[in-house]
Amino acid sequence: MTNTTDRDTPLTLRDAAKLLTGEGRSAHDVEVLLANAIQQCELHANVKRWATEQWDGRRLPGNINPRETHIERRDLDAWRSSGGAA
């Protein structure tokens, strides 16, 4: 798991979702929220996509792989400040 206390270390999409989970939202709900923000170019990320036959578990928009997609902490923070996680 990515060290979420090191602000210079990119977070996986999955780890970013865990940071934002709460207020009645599941980790998967937040992963979908993040994936949609990435797809709409509201949140910058280094995206890795699954090929359809590789998919395991619940799908995300754009076949984004939550374990191999990385988000810089500063980009996540900027997205959150803009109201993205609301």
All heavy atoms as an XYZ file, in Angstrom:
677
protein
N       0.833     -1.173      0.000
C       0.000      0.000      0.000
C       0.879      1.239      0.000
O       1.929      1.279      0.601
C      -0.903     -0.010      1.232
C      -1.832      1.171      1.287
S      -3.099      0.894      2.537
C      -2.844      2.337      3.515
N       0.443      2.274     -0.686
C       1.179      3.514     -0.776
C       1.178      4.217      0.573
O       0.175      4.235      1.273
C       0.527      4.442     -1.825
O       0.485      3.760     -3.060
C       1.283      5.722     -1.977
N       2.298      4.819      0.916
C       2.389      5.584      2.149
C       1.639      6.890      1.950
O       2.097      7.787      1.267
C       3.860      5.834      2.485
C       4.028      6.602      3.770
O       3.066      7.073      4.357
N       5.268      6.732      4.201
N       0.465      7.013      2.557
C      -0.394      8.173      2.335
C       0.032      9.383      3.153
O      -0.548     10.444      3.006
C      -1.861      7.823      2.644
O      -1.938      7.345      3.980
C      -2.399      6.801      1.672
N       1.072      9.266      3.991
C       1.533     10.418      4.747
C       2.623     11.169      4.003
O       2.891     12.316      4.305
C       2.053      9.994      6.133
O       3.131      9.079      5.969
C       0.942      9.372      6.947
N       3.263     10.576      3.022
C       4.316     11.216      2.252
C       3.678     11.999      1.110
O       3.204     11.432      0.146
C       5.297     10.173      1.736
C       6.482     10.801      1.011
O       6.502     12.027      0.800
O       7.375     10.038      0.649
N       3.687     13.319      1.198
C       3.005     14.165      0.230
C       3.669     14.134     -1.144
O       3.084     14.592     -2.110
C       2.907     15.577      0.763
C       2.133     15.546      2.077
C       1.529     16.805      2.502
N       0.568     17.451      1.682
C      -0.725     17.161      1.605
N      -1.196     16.138      2.275
N      -1.544     17.865      0.878
N       4.905     13.632     -1.255
C       5.588     13.563     -2.545
C       5.372     12.228     -3.249
O       5.771     12.066     -4.387
C       7.087     13.809     -2.369
C       7.364     15.218     -1.885
O       6.604     16.138     -2.259
O       8.336     15.404     -1.136
N       4.768     11.284     -2.573
C       4.531      9.968     -3.148
C       3.144      9.930     -3.771
O       2.159     10.228     -3.101
C       4.628      8.878     -2.055
O       5.908      8.945     -1.452
C       4.405      7.494     -2.637
N       3.054      9.587     -5.071
C       1.716      9.492     -5.685
C       0.880      8.418     -4.992
O       1.402      7.419     -4.505
C       2.007      9.090     -7.131
C       3.453      9.296     -7.339
C       4.113      9.246     -5.994
N      -0.412      8.659     -4.969
C      -1.361      7.696     -4.417
C      -1.942      6.871     -5.543
O      -2.167      7.386     -6.635
C      -2.524      8.436     -3.746
C      -2.200      9.368     -2.593
C      -3.378     10.287     -2.324
C      -1.859      8.556     -1.368
N      -2.230      5.605     -5.274
C      -3.027      4.868     -6.246
C      -4.444      5.411     -6.160
O      -4.826      6.020     -5.148
C      -3.049      3.353     -5.954
O      -3.730      3.132     -4.718
C      -1.656      2.750     -5.937
N      -5.228      5.213     -7.193
C      -6.625      5.641     -7.161
C      -7.326      4.984     -5.973
O      -8.110      5.614     -5.282
C      -7.313      5.287     -8.475
C      -8.737      5.813     -8.616
C      -8.998      6.203    -10.067
C      -9.751      4.818     -8.166
N      -7.007      3.750     -5.716
C      -7.619      3.014     -4.597
C      -7.269      3.667     -3.264
O      -8.126      3.844     -2.408
C      -7.173      1.557     -4.633
C      -7.822      0.736     -3.550
C      -8.023     -0.691     -3.911
N      -9.067     -0.822     -4.905
C      -9.180     -1.852     -5.741
N      -8.320     -2.833     -5.681
N     -10.155     -1.908     -6.611
N      -6.005      4.049     -3.066
C      -5.602      4.695     -1.820
C      -6.227      6.082     -1.683
O      -6.630      6.484     -0.596
C      -4.081      4.797     -1.714
C      -3.420      3.456     -1.449
O      -4.099      2.540     -0.942
O      -2.221      3.327     -1.753
N      -6.312      6.813     -2.795
C      -6.959      8.129     -2.770
C      -8.422      7.977     -2.363
O      -8.941      8.763     -1.563
C      -6.842      8.802     -4.140
N      -9.078      6.952     -2.891
C     -10.482      6.716     -2.538
C     -10.631      6.417     -1.054
O     -11.564      6.890     -0.409
C     -11.049      5.567     -3.377
N      -9.702      5.657     -0.490
C      -9.766      5.328      0.939
C      -9.654      6.593      1.790
O     -10.284      6.691      2.834
C      -8.673      4.339      1.313
C      -8.932      2.941      0.803
C      -7.791      2.014      1.133
C      -8.005      0.648      0.510
N      -6.840     -0.222      0.704
N      -8.853      7.567      1.331
C      -8.719      8.824      2.070
C     -10.025      9.612      2.078
O     -10.297     10.363      3.006
C      -7.634      9.705      1.442
C      -6.190      9.295      1.653
C      -5.273     10.230      0.879
C      -5.845      9.305      3.128
N     -10.829      9.446      1.018
C     -12.059     10.226      0.867
C     -13.313      9.472      1.290
O     -14.407     10.028      1.244
C     -12.210     10.672     -0.594
C     -11.057     11.487     -1.177
C     -11.309     11.784     -2.643
C     -10.860     12.760     -0.385
N     -13.163      8.220      1.683
C     -14.326      7.413      2.063
C     -14.899      7.921      3.378
O     -14.185      8.299      4.276
C     -13.924      5.933      2.203
O     -13.413      5.491      0.958
C     -15.100      5.063      2.579
N     -16.198      7.945      3.438
C     -16.887      8.400      4.638
C     -18.188      9.063      4.243
O     -18.562      9.095      3.072
N     -18.868      9.591      5.216
C     -20.130     10.273      4.976
C     -21.089      9.420      4.151
O     -21.743      9.891      3.229
C     -19.891     11.624      4.295
C     -19.033     12.558      5.116
C     -18.717     13.848      4.392
O     -19.375     14.177      3.404
O     -17.782     14.525      4.837
N     -21.129      8.130      4.458
C     -22.064      7.231      3.796
C     -21.618      6.740      2.434
O     -22.380      6.073      1.747
N     -20.394      7.067      2.026
C     -19.906      6.616      0.719
C     -18.960      5.439      0.894
O     -18.082      5.467      1.746
C     -19.160      7.732     -0.011
C     -20.050      8.878     -0.413
C     -19.314      9.840     -1.297
N     -18.434     10.670     -0.473
C     -17.864     11.779     -0.908
N     -18.062     12.191     -2.138
N     -17.085     12.475     -0.126
N     -19.132      4.428      0.051
C     -18.240      3.279      0.079
C     -16.965      3.613     -0.698
O     -16.929      4.573     -1.478
C     -18.920      2.066     -0.566
O     -19.022      2.256     -1.972
N     -15.934      2.808     -0.506
C     -14.681      3.005     -1.239
C     -14.935      2.906     -2.745
O     -14.383      3.684     -3.523
C     -13.647      1.979     -0.788
N     -15.785      1.976     -3.162
C     -16.067      1.842     -4.595
C     -16.794      3.085     -5.123
O     -16.494      3.552     -6.224
C     -16.880      0.587     -4.895
C     -17.165      0.423     -6.352
N     -16.185      0.048     -7.255
C     -18.288      0.617     -7.072
C     -16.711      0.018     -8.463
N     -17.989      0.363     -8.384
N     -17.728      3.628     -4.353
C     -18.415      4.859     -4.775
C     -17.416      5.985     -5.009
O     -17.524      6.738     -5.982
C     -19.439      5.305     -3.729
C     -20.640      4.384     -3.639
O     -20.873      3.583     -4.577
O     -21.356      4.466     -2.613
N     -16.446      6.110     -4.117
C     -15.435      7.163     -4.259
C     -14.512      6.854     -5.429
O     -14.112      7.760     -6.171
C     -14.653      7.368     -2.948
C     -13.577      8.432     -3.118
C     -15.595      7.749     -1.820
N     -14.168      5.582     -5.649
C     -13.363      5.217     -6.821
C     -14.078      5.637     -8.104
O     -13.452      6.165     -9.025
C     -13.088      3.711     -6.849
C     -12.076      3.255     -5.830
C     -11.858      1.752     -5.835
O     -12.506      1.035     -6.637
O     -11.037      1.288     -5.037
N     -15.381      5.415     -8.170
C     -16.167      5.813     -9.342
C     -16.143      7.334     -9.482
O     -15.956      7.868    -10.588
C     -17.615      5.281     -9.261
C     -18.501      5.905    -10.339
C     -17.622      3.758     -9.374
N     -16.300      8.059     -8.372
C     -16.248      9.517     -8.387
C     -14.905     10.007     -8.939
O     -14.854     10.887     -9.807
C     -16.471     10.046     -6.963
C     -16.493     11.548     -6.767
C     -17.778     12.137     -7.354
C     -16.395     11.873     -5.290
N     -13.808      9.417     -8.456
C     -12.474      9.784     -8.933
C     -12.291      9.424    -10.403
O     -11.747     10.221    -11.183
C     -11.397      9.108     -8.081
C     -11.292      9.579     -6.634
C     -10.353      8.671     -5.849
C     -10.827     11.022     -6.567
N     -12.732      8.232    -10.794
C     -12.605      7.805    -12.191
C     -13.374      8.747    -13.121
O     -12.883      9.114    -14.188
C     -13.082      6.368    -12.360
N     -14.565      9.149    -12.704
C     -15.334     10.096    -13.516
C     -14.621     11.433    -13.626
O     -14.595     12.043    -14.703
C     -16.741     10.288    -12.940
C     -17.665      9.151    -13.295
O     -17.564      8.547    -14.352
N     -18.581      8.842    -12.395
N     -14.026     11.906    -12.534
C     -13.285     13.167    -12.561
C     -12.082     13.068    -13.504
O     -11.782     14.009    -14.246
C     -12.837     13.552    -11.157
N     -11.426     11.923    -13.505
C     -10.297     11.701    -14.410
C     -10.793     11.693    -15.856
O     -10.225     12.349    -16.731
C      -9.568     10.386    -14.069
C      -8.859     10.517    -12.718
C      -8.593      9.999    -15.169
C      -8.399      9.193    -12.118
N     -11.875     10.974    -16.111
C     -12.439     10.879    -17.462
C     -12.877     12.255    -17.984
O     -12.804     12.512    -19.184
C     -13.647      9.941    -17.474
C     -13.307      8.486    -17.257
C     -12.623      7.897    -18.450
O     -11.402      7.785    -18.489
N     -13.382      7.537    -19.451
N     -13.338     13.133    -17.102
C     -13.817     14.460    -17.496
C     -12.702     15.507    -17.440
O     -12.970     16.704    -17.560
C     -14.983     14.876    -16.602
C     -16.178     13.975    -16.768
C     -17.235     14.207    -15.697
O     -17.173     15.124    -14.902
N     -18.225     13.328    -15.678
N     -11.465     15.057    -17.248
C     -10.280     15.930    -17.187
C     -10.363     16.958    -16.060
O      -9.797     18.043    -16.165
C     -10.045     16.611    -18.536
S      -9.754     15.450    -19.867
N     -11.054     16.619    -14.987
C     -11.130     17.483    -13.809
C     -10.038     17.134    -12.806
O      -9.713     17.933    -11.936
C     -12.495     17.337    -13.137
C     -13.645     17.783    -13.995
C     -14.995     17.413    -13.408
O     -15.045     16.775    -12.330
O     -15.999     17.751    -14.031
N      -9.496     15.929    -12.917
C      -8.464     15.445    -11.996
C      -7.366     14.793    -12.831
O      -7.630     13.861    -13.600
C      -9.073     14.424    -11.021
C      -8.115     13.715    -10.073
C      -7.384     14.709     -9.169
C      -8.867     12.689     -9.236
N      -6.155     15.307    -12.690
C      -5.017     14.751    -13.431
C      -4.547     13.456    -12.764
O      -4.461     13.383    -11.536
C      -3.863     15.754    -13.477
C      -2.679     15.215    -14.198
N      -2.650     15.109    -15.564
C      -1.520     14.717    -13.745
C      -1.489     14.571    -15.921
N      -0.790     14.328    -14.839
N      -4.254     12.460    -13.583
C      -3.752     11.186    -13.068
C      -2.919     10.497    -14.135
O      -3.086     10.746    -15.334
C      -4.910     10.279    -12.664
N      -2.033      9.635    -13.702
C      -1.285      8.756    -14.591
C      -2.129      7.487    -14.692
O      -2.127      6.666    -13.781
C       0.098      8.467    -14.004
C       0.932      7.585    -14.893
O       0.495      7.158    -15.954
N       2.138      7.307    -14.449
N      -2.872      7.359    -15.781
C      -3.923      6.343    -15.899
C      -3.413      5.056    -16.530
O      -2.733      5.071    -17.547
C      -5.105      6.887    -16.732
C      -6.186      5.833    -16.901
C      -5.673      8.134    -16.085
N      -3.787      3.961    -15.917
C      -3.582      2.621    -16.476
C      -4.975      2.032    -16.657
O      -5.806      2.084    -15.746
C      -2.757      1.782    -15.504
C      -2.630      0.333    -15.844
C      -1.507      0.077    -16.804
C      -1.398     -1.396    -17.079
N      -0.076     -1.841    -17.344
N      -5.250      1.526    -17.826
C      -6.568      0.954    -18.109
C      -6.464     -0.566    -18.255
O      -5.457     -1.087    -18.700
C      -7.139      1.556    -19.386
C      -7.346      3.048    -19.266
C      -8.031      3.610    -20.509
N      -7.978      5.054    -20.503
C      -8.831      5.845    -19.888
N      -9.821      5.336    -19.202
N      -8.709      7.152    -19.932
N      -7.540     -1.217    -17.880
C      -7.649     -2.657    -18.058
C      -8.105     -2.944    -19.476
O      -8.938     -2.233    -20.019
C      -8.733     -3.238    -17.152
C      -8.487     -3.214    -15.691
C      -8.967     -2.298    -14.818
C      -7.758     -4.153    -14.920
N      -8.585     -2.599    -13.546
C      -7.834     -3.741    -13.579
C      -7.045     -5.296    -15.232
C      -7.222     -4.443    -12.551
C      -6.448     -5.988    -14.204
C      -6.530     -5.568    -12.894
N      -7.601     -4.006    -20.050
C      -8.233     -4.569    -21.240
C      -9.456     -5.326    -20.715
O      -9.452     -5.817    -19.583
C      -7.283     -5.522    -21.956
N     -10.508     -5.383    -21.484
C     -11.757     -5.985    -21.021
C     -11.544     -7.373    -20.432
O     -12.088     -7.709    -19.385
C     -12.775     -6.051    -22.178
O     -12.954     -4.725    -22.656
C     -14.100     -6.601    -21.720
N     -10.719     -8.179    -21.064
C     -10.524     -9.554    -20.588
C      -9.670     -9.627    -19.320
O      -9.597    -10.666    -18.681
C      -9.920    -10.428    -21.695
C      -8.512    -10.058    -22.108
C      -8.438     -8.956    -23.165
O      -9.482     -8.391    -23.541
O      -7.313     -8.656    -23.594
N      -9.020     -8.531    -18.933
C      -8.183     -8.530    -17.732
C      -8.951     -8.124    -16.485
O      -8.445     -8.273    -15.383
C      -7.035     -7.527    -17.893
C      -6.026     -7.879    -18.939
C      -5.022     -6.758    -19.085
O      -5.385     -5.602    -19.220
N      -3.758     -7.118    -19.062
N     -10.134     -7.573    -16.639
C     -10.835     -6.950    -15.525
C     -11.088     -7.936    -14.396
O     -11.478     -9.070    -14.616
C     -12.162     -6.357    -16.003
C     -12.736     -5.491    -14.955
C     -13.708     -5.805    -14.075
C     -12.327     -4.173    -14.626
N     -13.936     -4.762    -13.215
C     -13.097     -3.747    -13.529
C     -11.360     -3.305    -15.135
C     -12.947     -2.496    -12.948
C     -11.223     -2.060    -14.557
C     -12.014     -1.677    -13.484
N     -10.864     -7.485    -13.187
C     -11.247     -8.275    -12.011
C     -11.984     -7.352    -11.048
O     -11.628     -6.206    -10.876
C     -10.033     -8.922    -11.338
C      -9.088     -7.932    -10.690
O      -9.190     -6.724    -10.953
O      -8.232     -8.368     -9.912
N     -13.037     -7.832    -10.485
C     -13.804     -7.028     -9.544
C     -14.769     -6.074    -10.237
O     -15.094     -6.231    -11.405
N     -15.200     -5.077     -9.486
C     -16.173     -4.113     -9.996
C     -15.493     -3.129    -10.939
O     -14.415     -2.631    -10.653
C     -16.810     -3.391     -8.822
C     -17.590     -4.364     -7.936
C     -18.000     -3.752     -6.634
N     -19.144     -2.867     -6.834
C     -19.706     -2.189     -5.860
N     -19.220     -2.285     -4.635
N     -20.743     -1.430     -6.092
N     -16.153     -2.829    -12.033
C     -15.581     -1.947    -13.053
C     -15.690     -0.487    -12.668
O     -16.595     -0.078    -11.957
C     -16.290     -2.147    -14.388
C     -16.024     -3.493    -14.972
C     -16.727     -3.632    -16.304
N     -16.549     -4.995    -16.747
C     -16.171     -5.327    -17.956
N     -15.985     -4.411    -18.871
N     -15.986     -6.579    -18.270
N     -14.750      0.285    -13.211
C     -14.775      1.735    -13.080
C     -14.961      2.341    -14.466
O     -14.604      1.709    -15.469
C     -13.466      2.249    -12.479
C     -13.171      1.836    -11.050
C     -11.820      2.376    -10.609
C     -14.259      2.315    -10.114
N     -15.490      3.556    -14.554
C     -15.627      4.206    -15.861
C     -14.289      4.221    -16.604
O     -13.236      4.435    -15.999
C     -16.067      5.628    -15.503
C     -16.752      5.480    -14.177
C     -15.990      4.384    -13.471
N     -14.351      3.972    -17.887
C     -13.151      3.982    -18.718
C     -12.216      2.817    -18.496
O     -11.072      2.837    -18.937
N     -12.702      1.763    -17.820
C     -11.864      0.601    -17.488
C     -10.573      0.998    -16.770
O      -9.522      0.401    -16.963
C     -11.531     -0.230    -18.734
C     -12.655     -1.142    -19.127
O     -13.640     -1.282    -18.415
N     -12.529     -1.769    -20.280
N     -10.654      2.024    -15.935
C      -9.484      2.484    -15.191
C      -9.112      1.448    -14.136
O      -9.960      0.959    -13.403
C      -9.758      3.858    -14.551
C      -9.883      4.916    -15.654
C      -8.667      4.235    -13.556
C     -10.253      6.291    -15.163
N      -7.834      1.106    -14.087
C      -7.302      0.157    -13.118
C      -6.986      0.931    -11.829
O      -6.071      1.743    -11.813
C      -6.037     -0.484    -13.688
C      -5.370     -1.451    -12.748
O      -5.492     -1.344    -11.540
N      -4.624     -2.383    -13.305
N      -7.730      0.697    -10.748
C      -7.539      1.487     -9.532
C      -6.232      1.201     -8.792
O      -5.780      2.012     -7.995
C      -8.741      1.116     -8.669
C      -9.120     -0.244     -9.122
C      -8.800     -0.285    -10.595
N      -5.620      0.068     -9.057
C      -4.373     -0.279     -8.366
C      -3.139      0.256     -9.081
O      -2.075      0.352     -8.477
C      -4.259     -1.793     -8.220
C      -5.269     -2.359     -7.254
C      -5.020     -3.824     -6.976
N      -5.087     -4.625     -8.172
C      -6.090     -5.440     -8.494
N      -7.108     -5.557     -7.668
N      -6.078     -6.130     -9.589
N      -3.267      0.564    -10.389
C      -2.105      1.017    -11.149
C      -2.277      2.417    -11.732
O      -1.441      2.869    -12.500
C      -1.788      0.010    -12.250
C      -1.352     -1.340    -11.688
C      -0.917     -2.299    -12.758
O      -0.136     -1.903    -13.641
O      -1.376     -3.460    -12.714
N      -3.359      3.091    -11.383
C      -3.557      4.493    -11.751
C      -3.072      5.316    -10.570
O      -3.433      5.032     -9.431
C      -5.032      4.769    -12.062
O      -5.373      4.065    -13.260
C      -5.307      6.247    -12.242
N      -2.239      6.321    -10.843
C      -1.643      7.111     -9.769
C      -2.053      8.575     -9.866
O      -2.142      9.139    -10.951
C      -0.118      6.986     -9.803
C       0.331      5.613     -9.444
N       0.494      4.620    -10.376
C       0.593      5.050     -8.247
C       0.862      3.505     -9.762
N       0.926      3.742     -8.472
N      -2.283      9.150     -8.697
C      -2.700     10.544     -8.566
C      -1.721     11.235     -7.626
O      -1.467     10.741     -6.526
C      -4.128     10.636     -7.977
C      -5.118      9.880     -8.850
C      -4.543     12.091     -7.793
C      -6.477      9.663     -8.209
N      -1.167     12.346     -8.075
C      -0.306     13.139     -7.200
C      -1.161     13.730     -6.088
O      -2.284     14.188     -6.331
C       0.378     14.267     -7.980
C       1.350     13.793     -9.038
C       2.613     13.162     -8.472
O       2.977     13.473     -7.311
O       3.232     12.373     -9.185
N      -0.642     13.743     -4.887
C      -1.397     14.252     -3.749
C      -1.819     15.709     -3.963
O      -2.928     16.104     -3.642
C      -0.552     14.097     -2.478
C      -1.231     14.534     -1.210
C      -2.463     13.661     -0.953
N      -3.171     14.095      0.208
C      -3.087     13.529      1.399
N      -2.320     12.484      1.589
N      -3.779     13.989      2.401
N      -0.934     16.522     -4.543
C      -1.271     17.933     -4.778
C      -2.428     18.062     -5.765
O      -3.264     18.953     -5.636
C      -0.053     18.721     -5.226
C       0.456     18.363     -6.608
C       1.697     19.171     -6.978
N       2.270     18.646     -8.185
C       3.164     17.674     -8.254
N       3.612     17.118     -7.139
N       3.622     17.253     -9.413
N      -2.504     17.152     -6.759
C      -3.618     17.179     -7.711
C      -4.926     16.773     -7.031
O      -5.976     17.358     -7.289
C      -3.335     16.266     -8.910
C      -2.182     16.764     -9.767
O      -2.000     18.001     -9.868
O      -1.472     15.929    -10.343
N      -4.854     15.773     -6.150
C      -6.031     15.351     -5.400
C      -6.503     16.484     -4.486
O      -7.696     16.785     -4.434
C      -5.728     14.095     -4.578
C      -6.886     13.550     -3.736
C      -8.020     13.056     -4.637
C      -6.387     12.439     -2.815
N      -5.572     17.127     -3.802
C      -5.918     18.235     -2.912
C      -6.549     19.387     -3.686
O      -7.531     19.986     -3.235
C      -4.701     18.710     -2.133
C      -4.203     17.693     -1.112
O      -4.970     16.765     -0.771
O      -3.042     17.819     -0.660
N      -5.998     19.724     -4.856
C      -6.554     20.808     -5.677
C      -7.965     20.455     -6.144
O      -8.865     21.301     -6.134
C      -5.643     21.084     -6.869
N      -8.172     19.208     -6.547
C      -9.493     18.759     -6.988
C     -10.493     18.851     -5.841
O     -11.605     19.337     -6.017
C      -9.395     17.345     -7.541
C     -10.683     16.747     -7.957
C     -11.404     17.027     -9.079
C     -11.419     15.748     -7.254
N     -12.548     16.260     -9.119
C     -12.575     15.466     -8.003
C     -11.208     15.059     -6.061
C     -13.525     14.534     -7.598
C     -12.152     14.120     -5.670
C     -13.284     13.874     -6.431
N     -10.072     18.418     -4.659
C     -10.954     18.495     -3.482
C     -11.294     19.946     -3.150
O     -12.416     20.267     -2.824
C     -10.288     17.836     -2.271
C     -10.247     16.332     -2.387
C      -9.526     15.721     -1.236
N     -10.330     15.812     -0.019
C      -9.908     15.484      1.178
N      -8.671     15.060      1.342
N     -10.686     15.574      2.223
N     -10.292     20.850     -3.209
C     -10.562     22.265     -2.890
C     -11.514     22.910     -3.887
O     -12.195     23.855     -3.538
C      -9.326     23.135     -2.881
O      -8.185     22.517     -2.631
N     -11.542     22.384     -5.103
C     -12.436     22.947     -6.119
C     -13.862     22.412     -5.961
O     -14.732     22.722     -6.765
C     -11.922     22.657     -7.521
O     -12.076     21.283     -7.827
N     -14.077     21.592     -4.947
C     -15.406     21.041     -4.690
C     -15.630     19.695     -5.347
O     -16.755     19.196     -5.373
N     -14.586     19.088     -5.860
C     -14.704     17.825     -6.576
C     -15.175     16.656     -5.737
O     -15.815     15.760     -6.252
N     -14.888     16.640     -4.473
C     -15.273     15.504     -3.641
C     -16.607     15.712     -2.945
O     -17.032     14.877     -2.168
C     -14.183     15.233     -2.592
N     -17.267     16.788     -3.259
C     -18.548     17.098     -2.589
C     -19.643     16.159     -2.985
O     -19.695     15.594     -4.000
C     -18.953     18.526     -2.875
